[in-house]
Structure formats: C-alpha cells, structure tokens
Amino acid sequence: MKDKPFDFHGSKFTIKVLSSETDYKYTVLDIFHPPNLGPALHTHPKGSETFCIIDGDYRFILDGKSILGRPGDTIFVPKETPHRFEVGPKGGHAIVISPPELEFYFFKVGELLVKGQVSYEEESSIGKKYGQVFLDNTKHWS
C-alpha cells in the first residue's frame, strides 16, 4: 500500500507516510489530480488537513469561504471544518497531510473502483469509518 501509486477517481495517489508510522496522528499523501475535479463537501472528525500545493490551481470552499490555492501555497483545514475543493483546468499536484487512517478510505475505495463503480452511499460508509464524513453528494469527483 505504501509508496505504490493507485487510482482514486482518476487521481494518482501515493501513500508516503502511514498513520501507523506517526502513532496515528496523521498520514501523508502525494496526489496528482486531473482537471476540474474534487470531492463533495465533507469534514474530518479525526484531525486537521493541510494541502501543500506543488502545481496547478485549487479552489477551496473552506467553512463557506472561497480560497484560491496556487503553487507554493499551503491551505490548512482545521479539524471538523466543512470543506471541499476543485482542481483547476490544468490539473494539480499536492502533498496532503491528512488525519490518521484516511489513507485507508482512499485505498479501499480505490480498490473497489478498479472492480467497477462505487455508489456514493458505499463510499460514504467507508469514508465515515476512516474519518471522511460527507455532508452532501453534489460535485463529488465529477
């Protein structure tokens, strides 16, 4: 699972640091996102999330406010803060420091996506188990 790229809704994810390596404080992901995609509005009850943008533009909706992130920017999302993002038209690359165990949500959904479509309900259930709580299903990776 670690250091082996996998597909998640068209994005290339690589888990760089497992939660187990940080005493379950955080995980680190290296993500290449395709253009114009992003998750539905969600929160993380297990911890904060930090996006270090390497390439591309990202538009975040963070607690109802719009924030544009560009290469070199760091976007901090406090624990339990409603947020979503959409990658710009050229795609993007970010290093993401995520709450503990979130790598399992991405990896497990990625495994299911290889086998076929995953319903929003199924993905939401997996997400809730690992700390990705969806607040709606609009604009979810579409």
MARGU-206409 format. One record per residue: x, y, z of N, C-alpha, C in turn; residue in one letter; residue number from 1. Coordinates in nm, 3 decimals. Each point is the difference from the previous one (the first is absolute). Layout:
REM MARGU-206409
n.X,n.Y,n.Z,ca.X,ca.Y,ca.Z,c.X,c.Y,c.Z,r,k
X,Y,Z,X,Y,Z,X,Y,Z,A,NUM
...
//
This chain:
REM MARGU-206409
n.X,n.Y,n.Z,ca.X,ca.Y,ca.Z,c.X,c.Y,c.Z,r,k
0.083,-0.119,0.000,-0.083,0.119,0.000,0.088,0.126,0.000,M,1
0.101,0.006,0.083,0.088,0.118,0.007,0.093,0.005,-0.121,K,2
0.016,0.121,-0.054,0.090,0.026,-0.112,-0.038,-0.071,-0.129,D,3
-0.123,-0.050,-0.009,-0.049,-0.064,-0.123,-0.117,0.082,-0.052,K,4
0.020,0.075,-0.109,-0.108,0.085,-0.052,-0.125,-0.080,-0.034,P,5
-0.116,0.061,0.026,-0.128,-0.062,-0.036,-0.096,0.109,-0.046,F,6
-0.100,-0.044,-0.075,-0.100,0.092,-0.054,-0.115,0.019,0.099,D,7
-0.039,0.126,0.017,-0.115,0.033,0.083,-0.079,0.106,-0.076,F,8
-0.111,-0.040,-0.061,-0.084,0.092,-0.078,0.081,0.077,-0.104,H,9
0.096,-0.065,-0.063,0.079,0.064,-0.104,0.124,0.073,0.050,G,10
0.014,0.011,0.131,0.119,0.062,0.059,0.101,-0.110,0.031,S,11
0.130,0.036,-0.007,0.105,-0.096,0.034,0.045,0.029,0.143,K,12
-0.030,-0.093,0.090,0.035,0.013,0.141,0.120,-0.088,0.032,F,13
0.091,0.052,0.081,0.107,-0.080,0.056,0.005,0.030,0.150,T,14
-0.013,-0.102,0.080,0.009,0.016,0.145,0.148,0.003,0.034,I,15
0.045,0.112,0.055,0.142,0.017,0.032,0.031,-0.032,0.146,K,16
-0.095,0.029,0.090,0.018,-0.029,0.142,-0.130,-0.058,0.053,V,17
0.006,-0.119,0.056,-0.118,-0.065,0.057,-0.031,0.056,0.139,L,18
-0.125,-0.004,0.037,-0.041,0.043,0.134,0.076,-0.076,0.109,S,19
0.023,-0.129,-0.025,0.070,-0.083,0.100,0.142,0.049,0.025,S,20
0.058,0.073,-0.096,0.136,0.052,0.015,0.003,0.131,0.080,E,21
-0.117,0.057,0.029,-0.007,0.128,0.071,-0.077,-0.013,0.131,T,22
-0.007,-0.120,0.054,-0.081,-0.025,0.121,-0.145,0.043,-0.022,D,23
-0.048,-0.018,-0.121,-0.139,0.032,-0.038,-0.033,0.147,0.023,Y,24
0.095,0.087,-0.035,-0.023,0.144,0.008,-0.035,0.059,-0.136,K,25
0.058,-0.054,-0.109,-0.026,0.049,-0.136,0.052,-0.101,-0.102,Y,26
-0.034,0.025,-0.127,0.054,-0.074,-0.112,0.044,0.102,-0.106,T,27
0.091,-0.039,-0.090,0.045,0.091,-0.105,-0.026,-0.065,-0.135,V,28
-0.064,0.078,-0.089,-0.037,-0.048,-0.133,0.062,0.090,-0.106,L,29
0.046,-0.059,-0.108,0.049,0.073,-0.116,-0.104,-0.023,-0.109,D,30
-0.065,0.108,-0.045,-0.116,-0.015,-0.088,0.014,0.084,-0.126,I,31
-0.022,-0.064,-0.116,-0.011,0.068,-0.128,-0.148,-0.004,-0.039,F,32
-0.062,0.118,-0.007,-0.143,0.010,-0.033,-0.020,0.038,-0.146,H,33
-0.098,-0.061,-0.067,-0.035,0.044,-0.134,-0.076,0.133,0.008,P,34
-0.021,0.066,-0.113,-0.070,0.128,-0.001,-0.145,-0.008,0.048,P,35
-0.044,0.110,0.059,-0.142,0.026,0.028,-0.071,-0.102,0.086,N,36
0.071,-0.066,0.089,-0.063,-0.098,0.088,0.023,0.035,0.146,L,37
-0.082,-0.060,0.086,0.019,0.015,0.144,-0.112,-0.070,0.074,G,38
0.017,-0.016,0.130,-0.099,-0.072,0.080,-0.119,0.088,0.038,P,39
-0.107,-0.066,0.041,-0.115,0.070,0.056,0.039,0.062,0.134,A,40
-0.082,0.090,0.048,0.023,0.064,0.130,0.011,-0.108,0.107,L,41
0.102,0.013,0.086,0.024,-0.101,0.103,0.076,0.059,0.118,H,42
0.011,-0.079,0.106,0.080,0.036,0.118,0.089,-0.117,0.037,T,43
0.095,0.028,0.089,0.088,-0.103,0.054,-0.006,0.007,0.153,H,44
-0.072,-0.092,0.065,-0.011,0.003,0.145,0.126,-0.046,0.074,P,45
0.094,-0.065,-0.071,0.119,-0.054,0.067,0.119,0.095,0.000,K,46
-0.011,0.113,-0.071,0.113,0.092,-0.002,-0.006,0.101,-0.112,G,47
0.098,0.090,0.000,0.009,0.104,-0.103,0.062,-0.058,-0.127,S,48
-0.003,0.083,-0.106,0.056,-0.041,-0.129,0.075,0.120,-0.057,E,49
0.117,-0.026,-0.058,0.081,0.106,-0.058,0.038,-0.036,-0.143,T,50
-0.025,0.091,-0.093,0.032,-0.017,-0.140,0.121,0.087,-0.034,F,51
0.108,-0.060,-0.046,0.117,0.071,-0.049,-0.005,-0.011,-0.152,C,52
-0.033,0.109,-0.065,-0.024,-0.003,-0.145,0.132,0.014,-0.074,I,53
0.028,-0.100,-0.081,0.124,-0.002,-0.076,-0.021,0.054,-0.141,I,54
-0.113,-0.038,-0.061,-0.028,0.041,-0.138,-0.150,0.014,-0.019,D,55
-0.040,0.093,-0.083,-0.141,0.018,-0.032,-0.071,0.093,0.097,G,56
-0.122,0.034,-0.035,-0.085,0.084,0.084,-0.109,-0.084,0.064,D,57
-0.033,0.031,0.124,-0.104,-0.069,0.075,-0.093,0.106,0.058,Y,58
-0.129,-0.015,-0.021,-0.097,0.089,0.064,-0.064,-0.075,0.115,R,59
0.024,0.048,0.120,-0.055,-0.061,0.121,-0.123,0.076,0.046,F,60
-0.098,-0.073,0.046,-0.110,0.058,0.076,0.025,-0.049,0.142,I,61
0.036,0.092,0.086,0.042,-0.032,0.135,-0.089,0.075,0.098,L,62
-0.087,-0.075,0.066,-0.095,0.059,0.095,-0.081,0.112,-0.067,D,63
-0.040,-0.025,-0.126,-0.083,0.094,-0.074,0.075,0.109,-0.073,G,64
0.133,0.009,0.016,0.080,0.104,-0.066,0.079,-0.061,-0.114,K,65
0.013,0.075,-0.110,0.076,-0.045,-0.115,0.145,0.046,0.013,S,66
0.093,-0.095,-0.018,0.143,0.030,0.009,0.067,-0.063,-0.122,I,67
0.082,0.080,-0.071,0.074,-0.052,-0.113,0.140,-0.037,0.045,L,68
0.040,-0.125,-0.024,0.133,-0.047,0.032,0.080,-0.020,-0.126,G,69
0.122,0.051,0.000,0.089,-0.009,-0.116,0.131,-0.068,0.041,R,70
0.084,-0.035,-0.097,0.128,-0.064,0.034,0.077,0.080,0.106,P,71
0.047,-0.072,0.101,0.072,0.061,0.111,-0.088,0.034,0.118,G,72
-0.132,0.000,-0.020,-0.093,0.031,0.110,-0.024,-0.122,0.088,D,73
-0.032,0.028,0.124,-0.040,-0.103,0.095,-0.138,0.037,0.051,T,74
-0.093,-0.093,-0.013,-0.138,0.022,0.045,-0.025,-0.092,0.119,I,75
-0.035,0.060,0.114,-0.025,-0.076,0.123,-0.150,-0.009,0.023,F,76
-0.047,-0.122,0.025,-0.141,-0.026,0.028,-0.011,-0.053,0.144,V,77
-0.053,0.081,0.093,-0.012,-0.046,0.137,-0.093,-0.122,0.013,P,78
0.024,-0.078,0.102,-0.082,-0.118,0.031,-0.148,0.038,0.000,K,79
-0.082,-0.086,-0.063,-0.146,0.011,-0.005,-0.052,0.122,-0.076,E,80
0.085,0.068,-0.077,-0.044,0.115,-0.079,-0.054,-0.049,-0.134,T,81
-0.124,0.037,-0.036,-0.054,-0.038,-0.131,0.086,0.060,-0.112,P,82
0.036,-0.085,-0.095,0.082,0.047,-0.112,-0.016,-0.090,-0.122,H,83
0.040,0.055,-0.111,0.011,-0.072,-0.126,0.101,0.075,-0.084,R,84
0.041,-0.058,-0.111,0.088,0.072,-0.092,-0.028,-0.047,-0.141,F,85
0.039,0.084,-0.094,-0.007,-0.037,-0.141,0.134,0.037,-0.063,E,86
0.056,-0.094,-0.072,0.128,0.020,-0.066,-0.024,0.083,-0.127,V,87
0.094,0.087,-0.031,-0.010,0.087,-0.117,0.007,-0.075,-0.131,G,88
-0.013,0.073,-0.112,-0.010,-0.061,-0.133,0.127,-0.070,-0.049,P,89
0.113,0.020,0.066,0.124,-0.066,-0.042,0.036,-0.118,0.090,K,90
-0.088,-0.033,0.095,0.032,-0.105,0.096,0.089,0.055,0.109,G,91
0.042,-0.087,0.092,0.083,0.047,0.109,0.076,-0.111,0.069,G,92
0.094,0.043,0.081,0.083,-0.093,0.078,0.012,0.059,0.139,H,93
-0.030,-0.080,0.102,0.007,0.047,0.138,0.053,-0.110,0.091,A,94
0.072,0.042,0.101,0.035,-0.087,0.111,-0.103,0.033,0.108,I,95
-0.068,-0.103,0.050,-0.109,0.023,0.096,0.031,-0.074,0.129,V,96
0.001,0.076,0.109,0.016,-0.057,0.133,-0.142,-0.015,0.054,I,97
-0.045,-0.124,0.009,-0.140,-0.029,0.031,-0.014,-0.061,0.139,S,98
-0.122,0.002,0.051,-0.026,-0.063,0.130,0.036,-0.149,-0.002,P,99
0.025,-0.056,0.116,0.037,-0.142,0.007,-0.108,-0.090,-0.059,P,100
0.046,-0.106,-0.061,-0.081,-0.106,-0.060,-0.070,0.040,-0.130,E,101
0.012,0.124,-0.043,-0.067,0.040,-0.123,0.057,-0.073,-0.121,L,102
0.126,-0.043,0.008,0.058,-0.075,-0.112,-0.078,-0.127,-0.028,E,103
-0.063,-0.059,0.102,-0.077,-0.122,-0.020,-0.129,0.026,-0.077,F,104
-0.061,0.116,0.022,-0.118,0.039,-0.080,0.039,0.007,-0.148,Y,105
0.105,0.075,-0.030,0.041,0.016,-0.140,0.038,-0.134,-0.062,F,106
0.078,-0.079,0.072,0.047,-0.127,-0.054,-0.115,-0.098,-0.022,F,107
-0.089,-0.014,0.098,-0.111,-0.095,-0.012,-0.097,0.040,-0.111,K,108
-0.033,0.129,-0.010,-0.088,0.044,-0.109,0.071,-0.019,-0.134,V,109
0.130,0.030,-0.004,0.077,-0.022,-0.123,-0.003,-0.145,-0.046,G,110
0.012,-0.093,0.095,-0.008,-0.143,-0.034,-0.136,-0.034,-0.060,E,111
-0.106,0.055,0.058,-0.136,-0.028,-0.050,-0.022,0.063,-0.138,L,112
0.055,0.118,-0.021,-0.017,0.067,-0.129,0.063,-0.079,-0.115,L,113
0.110,-0.071,0.030,0.063,-0.083,-0.102,-0.097,-0.109,-0.048,V,114
-0.086,-0.047,0.090,-0.095,-0.107,-0.031,-0.129,0.053,-0.063,K,115
-0.020,0.131,0.005,-0.123,0.058,-0.056,-0.039,0.123,0.078,G,116
-0.119,0.050,-0.027,-0.048,0.121,0.066,-0.031,-0.027,0.147,Q,117
0.020,0.105,0.080,-0.031,-0.005,0.142,-0.108,0.103,0.025,V,118
-0.109,-0.041,0.063,-0.109,0.095,0.026,0.045,0.104,0.102,S,119
-0.064,0.116,-0.004,0.030,0.104,0.097,-0.025,-0.052,0.142,Y,120
-0.106,-0.077,0.017,-0.034,-0.055,0.132,0.109,-0.092,0.051,E,121
0.052,-0.088,-0.088,0.106,-0.092,0.041,0.128,0.077,0.033,E,122
0.035,0.096,-0.085,0.120,0.080,0.025,-0.015,0.081,0.129,E,123
-0.118,0.054,0.021,-0.027,0.078,0.121,0.014,-0.086,0.126,S,124
-0.045,-0.124,-0.007,0.011,-0.091,0.113,0.146,-0.032,0.032,S,125
0.079,-0.025,-0.103,0.144,-0.026,0.019,0.067,0.125,0.054,I,126
-0.036,0.114,-0.056,0.057,0.127,0.046,-0.026,0.025,0.147,G,127
-0.123,-0.023,0.042,-0.036,0.025,0.140,0.084,-0.087,0.095,K,128
0.025,-0.124,-0.042,0.079,-0.091,0.084,0.143,0.052,0.021,K,129
0.056,0.067,-0.101,0.139,0.043,0.005,0.019,0.152,0.015,Y,130
-0.109,0.074,0.022,0.016,0.142,0.030,-0.025,0.097,-0.114,G,131
-0.079,-0.040,-0.098,-0.041,0.088,-0.110,-0.152,0.002,0.003,Q,132
-0.058,0.103,0.060,-0.146,0.007,0.018,-0.059,0.096,-0.101,V,133
-0.072,-0.054,-0.097,-0.060,0.082,-0.105,-0.125,0.069,0.051,F,134
-0.015,0.127,-0.041,-0.115,0.079,0.042,-0.105,0.012,-0.109,L,135
0.039,-0.029,-0.124,-0.094,-0.005,-0.112,0.065,-0.081,-0.113,D,136
-0.073,-0.021,-0.106,0.056,-0.080,-0.109,0.012,0.080,-0.130,N,137
-0.001,0.133,0.008,0.010,0.080,-0.121,0.147,0.020,-0.038,T,138
0.024,0.000,-0.130,0.134,0.022,-0.055,0.103,-0.096,0.058,K,139
-0.038,-0.123,0.019,0.093,-0.098,0.059,0.082,-0.068,-0.109,H,140
0.121,0.044,-0.017,0.095,-0.055,-0.098,-0.062,-0.009,-0.140,W,141
-0.080,0.102,-0.034,-0.060,0.000,-0.136,0.025,0.130,-0.070,S,142
//
